Amino acid sequence: MDKNFFFKKIIELKNSLDYQENSIVSKTLINNGNNSVTVFAFDAGQEIAAHSAPVDAMVQVLDGEVEITISGEKFDLKEGDLIIMPKGEPHALLAKSKFKMMLVKI
């Protein structure tokens, strides 16, 4: 896909990708090395195990509910909520319902 495919377009993030049963799906909107913007859709109960990243990461919840754990502290987020995960700190995600998010790595 052309790396400029999403440039100069209005993108309705919440409806930019569909849920898939028992899966996590993603669509990268832009990626410039360590900086990226990606949209994810998680089916209920799907999770990403604890890991860390070399950059700060911001999660914006677009739909549903998620539990995000950062350095052992749990945060419950819902549509419209935003959280920043500091670089180097372990974090994990658990979809409490079907859940969509935008992930911005900076």
Protein Blocks (a to p, Z undefined) as FASTA:
>chain_A
ZZklmgoiacdfklmpccdehiacdddfbdghjaccddddddehiacdddddfbdcdddd
fehjddddeehiacdddehiacdddehiacddddfbdcddddddZZ
